Amino acid sequence: MSDFSTIEEIIQDAREGKMYILVDSEDRENEGDIIIPASLCQPEHINFMATHGRGLICLSISESRASELKLPLMNPDNWKKKTTAFTVSIESCKNITTGISAFDRAETVRAAINPDFKPGDIISPGHIFPLIAWDGGVLTRAGHTEAAVDISRLAGLNDSAVICEIMNDDGTMARVPDLIPYAKKHSLKIGTIQDLIAYRIKNDILIKKIPEKNHQIKNIYSDAFELNIFENTIDGLHHATLHIGDLENQSTVLTRVHPVQGFDDIIMNYNNPKTKDLHASIDKIKSHGSGIVVLINNPILGDLGQLSQDEKVKYYGLGAQILKNFSITNISVLSNSFSNELDLSIYGLNVSKVEKLS
């Protein structure tokens, strides 16, 4: 039995007003936060976080709510760099005393997420530290701030959450080997942000096809291939497919998912091995008579081996969503570097074979 719960189980606990733990990936902080939906946060939850979490107790809120409350960022550069977006600390103007007690902090949380409360109902500084979650959640930024807001939204609750980092007794940050026994001791479910990313990619509709009449993009690769353009509804980036043949009636479809290499792809710079693989894939699919190339347009992509695990989950998932538009479920991957470290079955895809290009 896994030490980690499924995202469905985490969502259910959130819906029932239970605290849970989310862990980020090893190539980020690899730390865990205690989280509770803000709309269900009670003084006892604040007290637990202060006593057993020991980290800073923060309130994750949406961009729109931060704007409604006119909360300025502590450091505007953090927003540009996609680091933790702290606003000024806050306090409720009503129903509190010193502001630091568990009751007072829970009251401030209630005030901050109440749509009837306006900027004048909140003062600064205070004892609650708001964090602004990026629109698009973990598909935009794979942090605890966004993950907590995503879980609350998926649970059908106000898109906000109270979060607190977990520290060990000696003051060091708790990592996964510490968090698993911690979760068992306190009867808390523990999940991963990576699983949440995969869950959202599987269940959210992130890709929409752009009708040919609405774009002026031309196919520069081969007239034998049909070109389709897709838009990512989260970030607005456009992606493309080149396909040939009747894909729906193929038991296994030759498939290349390619991170666009920009100018190198256009001029066919074979000094770039990825560009060379792209054109080898096009030639192989053309000879076979059917298959598809998915061109992923993302400024951060290049060598998949250099991507974080979270980015790989998003990259493969994006390609999987595009393939779903063609009713493709079984693929034969054209690649010299494909890794089986990610289970594509979570996206409804079965990799029947990996074919080398050279």
C-alpha positions in Angstrom: 0.0 0.0 0.0 1.4 3.4 -1.0 2.3 6.0 1.7 0.7 8.6 -0.6 -3.0 9.2 -1.1 -4.6 9.8 -4.5 -5.7 13.3 -5.5 -9.3 12.1 -5.4 -8.8 11.1 -1.7 -7.1 14.5 -0.9 -10.0 16.3 -2.6 -12.5 14.4 -0.6 -10.8 15.2 2.7 -10.6 18.8 1.8 -14.3 18.8 1.0 -15.0 17.3 4.5 -12.9 20.0 6.2 -10.0 17.8 7.0 -6.4 19.0 6.9 -4.0 17.2 4.5 -0.4 17.4 3.4 1.0 18.1 -0.1 4.6 17.5 -1.0 6.4 19.2 -3.9 9.0 17.5 -6.1 12.6 16.6 -5.3 13.9 19.2 -7.8 12.0 21.9 -6.0 11.9 22.2 -2.2 10.8 18.6 -1.6 8.9 20.0 1.5 5.4 19.4 2.8 2.7 21.9 3.8 -0.3 21.3 6.0 -3.3 22.6 4.2 -7.0 23.3 5.0 -9.5 25.0 2.7 -9.8 28.5 4.0 -13.6 28.4 4.0 -13.5 25.5 6.5 -10.6 26.7 8.6 -11.3 26.8 12.3 -9.2 28.0 15.3 -8.2 24.4 16.1 -6.7 24.1 12.6 -4.6 27.3 13.2 -3.6 26.0 16.6 -2.5 22.6 15.1 -0.4 24.4 12.4 1.3 26.6 15.0 1.9 23.7 17.4 2.7 20.8 15.0 3.6 22.6 11.7 5.8 25.3 13.1 6.2 27.1 9.8 4.6 30.4 8.7 0.9 30.3 8.6 -0.2 31.8 5.2 -3.4 32.3 3.3 -3.3 31.3 -0.4 -5.8 33.4 -2.4 -6.5 33.9 -6.1 -5.2 36.8 -8.1 -8.7 38.3 -8.4 -9.3 38.2 -4.6 -6.0 39.9 -3.9 -6.9 42.6 -6.4 -10.3 43.0 -4.8 -8.7 43.6 -1.4 -6.0 45.8 -3.0 -3.2 43.9 -1.4 0.2 45.0 -2.6 3.0 42.5 -3.0 5.9 42.7 -0.5 8.3 42.5 -3.5 6.9 42.9 -7.0 10.0 41.1 -8.4 8.7 37.9 -6.9 5.8 37.9 -9.3 8.0 38.4 -12.3 10.2 35.5 -11.2 7.3 33.2 -10.2 8.7 32.9 -6.7 6.5 33.0 -3.7 4.1 36.0 -4.1 3.8 37.4 -0.5 1.5 40.4 -0.1 1.6 42.6 2.9 0.4 40.8 6.1 -3.2 41.4 7.1 -5.6 41.5 10.0 -9.4 41.7 10.2 -10.7 45.0 11.6 -13.5 43.3 13.4 -14.1 40.6 16.1 -10.4 40.3 17.1 -8.2 41.3 20.0 -4.4 41.2 19.5 -4.7 39.3 16.2 -2.2 36.5 17.0 -4.4 34.0 18.8 -5.7 31.0 16.8 -9.2 32.5 17.1 -8.1 35.9 15.8 -6.2 34.4 12.9 -9.1 32.2 11.9 -11.3 35.3 12.0 -8.9 37.2 9.7 -9.0 34.3 7.3 -12.8 34.3 7.2 -12.8 38.1 6.6 -10.2 37.9 3.8 -12.2 35.4 1.8 -15.6 36.8 2.4 -16.8 38.5 -0.8 -18.8 41.0 1.3 -15.6 42.3 3.0 -13.9 45.1 1.2 -10.3 46.6 1.5 -11.5 48.8 4.4 -12.4 45.7 6.4 -8.7 44.6 6.4 -5.7 46.3 7.9 -1.9 45.9 7.5 0.4 44.8 9.0 -1.2 41.7 10.7 -0.7 38.1 11.6 -1.9 36.4 8.5 0.4 36.3 5.4 -1.5 36.2 2.1 0.1 34.4 -0.9 -1.2 35.0 -4.4 -1.7 31.9 -6.5 -1.1 32.2 -10.2 -4.1 31.9 -12.4 -4.0 28.4 -14.0 -2.8 26.9 -10.7 -0.2 24.1 -10.7 -0.3 24.1 -14.5 1.2 27.6 -14.4 3.4 27.3 -11.3 3.9 24.0 -9.4 4.0 25.5 -5.9 2.1 24.8 -2.7 0.3 28.1 -3.1 -1.3 27.1 -6.4 -1.8 23.5 -5.3 -3.7 24.5 -2.2 -6.0 26.8 -4.2 -6.5 24.1 -6.9 -7.6 21.5 -4.3 -10.1 23.8 -2.7 -11.5 24.7 -6.1 -11.7 21.0 -7.1 -13.5 20.3 -3.9 -16.2 22.8 -4.8 -15.1 25.3 -2.2 -13.9 28.9 -2.1 -10.6 29.1 -4.1 -8.4 29.8 -1.1 -6.6 27.8 1.5 -4.6 28.1 4.7 -1.1 26.6 4.5 1.8 26.1 6.8 5.2 24.5 6.2 6.2 21.6 8.3 9.3 21.7 10.4 11.0 18.9 12.4 11.4 19.1 16.1 15.0 20.3 15.7 13.9 23.2 13.4 15.0 21.7 10.1 12.5 21.4 7.3 10.6 18.1 7.1 11.3 16.1 3.9 9.4 13.1 2.6 11.2 10.6 4.9 10.0 12.8 7.8 6.6 13.6 6.5 5.4 10.0 6.0 5.6 9.0 9.7 4.4 12.6 10.6 1.2 12.1 8.4 0.6 8.7 10.0 1.0 10.0 13.5 -1.5 12.8 13.0 -3.9 10.8 10.7 -3.4 13.1 7.8 -3.4 12.1 4.2 -0.4 13.0 2.1 -0.3 13.6 -1.6 2.1 15.1 -4.2 1.9 18.2 -6.4 3.1 16.1 -9.3 0.0 13.9 -9.0 -2.2 17.0 -8.8 -0.6 18.2 -12.1 -1.3 14.8 -13.7 -4.8 14.8 -12.3 -5.6 18.2 -13.8 -4.1 17.4 -17.2 -6.2 14.2 -17.3 -9.5 15.8 -16.2 -9.4 19.5 -17.3 -9.9 20.5 -20.9 -6.7 22.5 -21.6 -6.5 22.3 -25.3 -8.9 23.6 -28.0 -8.6 23.2 -31.7 -8.5 26.4 -33.7 -10.6 26.3 -36.9 -8.4 26.5 -40.0 -10.3 29.6 -41.1 -9.2 31.4 -37.9 -5.4 31.1 -38.5 -3.0 31.9 -41.2 -0.3 29.4 -40.4 1.1 27.4 -43.3 2.7 24.0 -43.3 6.4 24.3 -44.2 7.3 20.7 -43.7 5.4 18.6 -46.3 2.2 19.0 -48.4 1.4 15.3 -47.7 0.6 16.2 -44.0 -2.4 17.9 -42.7 -1.7 20.8 -40.3 -3.9 21.5 -37.2 -3.4 24.3 -34.7 -4.3 24.0 -31.0 -4.4 26.6 -28.2 -3.5 26.0 -24.6 -6.4 27.6 -22.6 -4.1 28.2 -19.6 -1.3 30.2 -21.1 -2.6 31.0 -24.6 0.4 29.3 -26.4 -0.3 27.7 -29.7 0.8 24.1 -30.6 0.5 22.2 -33.8 0.1 18.7 -35.3 1.2 17.3 -38.6 -0.6 14.0 -39.5 -1.2 11.7 -42.4 -3.6 8.8 -42.9 -6.7 7.6 -41.1 -5.5 7.7 -37.5 -8.7 6.6 -35.8 -8.6 3.2 -37.5 -5.0 2.5 -36.7 -4.4 0.0 -33.9 -1.1 1.7 -33.1 -0.1 5.2 -34.4 3.4 6.2 -35.2 3.9 9.3 -33.0 6.5 12.0 -32.4 6.0 14.6 -29.7 8.5 17.3 -30.4 9.5 20.3 -28.3 9.9 23.0 -31.0 13.5 24.1 -31.4 12.6 27.4 -33.0 14.9 28.6 -35.8 16.8 25.3 -35.9 13.6 23.5 -36.9 12.8 26.0 -39.7 16.2 25.9 -41.3 16.6 22.2 -40.7 19.8 22.6 -38.7 20.9 19.0 -38.3 23.6 20.0 -35.9 20.7 20.1 -33.4 19.9 16.4 -32.8 16.3 17.3 -31.9 15.7 19.0 -35.2 17.3 16.0 -37.0 15.0 13.7 -35.1 12.0 15.8 -36.1 12.7 15.5 -39.8 13.6 11.8 -39.5 10.2 11.3 -37.9 8.4 13.2 -40.7 10.2 11.0 -43.3 9.4 7.8 -41.4 5.7 8.6 -41.0 5.5 9.6 -44.7 7.0 6.3 -45.7 4.7 4.4 -43.4 1.6 6.2 -44.8 0.2 7.2 -41.5 1.2 8.8 -38.2 1.4 12.1 -36.3 3.9 14.7 -35.2 2.9 16.9 -32.2 4.8 20.2 -32.1 4.9 21.6 -28.6 5.5 25.3 -28.5 7.0 26.3 -25.2 9.9 28.7 -24.5 11.2 26.6 -21.6 11.4 23.3 -23.6 14.5 22.1 -25.2 16.2 18.9 -24.0 13.6 17.0 -22.0 16.4 15.6 -19.8 16.9 19.0 -18.4 13.3 19.6 -17.4 12.0 19.2 -13.8 9.7 16.3 -13.1 6.8 18.7 -12.8 7.5 20.2 -16.3 7.9 16.7 -17.8 4.4 15.8 -16.4 3.0 18.9 -18.0 4.8 18.3 -21.3 3.8 14.7 -21.8 0.2 15.5 -20.6 -0.1 18.4 -23.0 0.9 16.1 -25.9 -1.6 13.4 -24.6 -4.5 15.9 -24.6 -3.7 16.9 -28.2 -3.6 13.2 -29.2 -7.0 12.7 -27.6 -8.4 15.0 -30.3 -7.6 12.3 -32.8 -9.0 9.4 -30.7 -5.5 8.0 -30.3 -4.9 5.6 -27.4 -2.1 3.3 -28.6 1.2 4.8 -29.8 4.5 3.8 -31.2 6.9 6.5 -30.1 9.5 7.8 -32.5 12.4 8.9 -30.3 16.1 8.4 -29.6 15.7 9.5 -26.0 12.2 8.5 -24.8 12.1 7.6 -21.1 9.6 5.4 -19.4 10.0 7.2 -16.1 6.5 8.7 -16.5 3.5 6.3 -16.8 1.6 7.7 -19.8 -1.4 5.4 -18.9 -2.4 8.1 -16.4 -3.3 10.2 -19.5 -5.1 7.3 -21.3 -2.2 6.5 -23.6 -0.5 3.1 -24.1 3.0 3.1 -25.4 3.2 -0.2 -27.3 6.7 0.4 -28.8 9.6 2.9 -28.9 11.2 3.1 -32.3 14.7 4.6 -32.6 15.3 7.1 -35.4 19.0 6.4 -35.9 
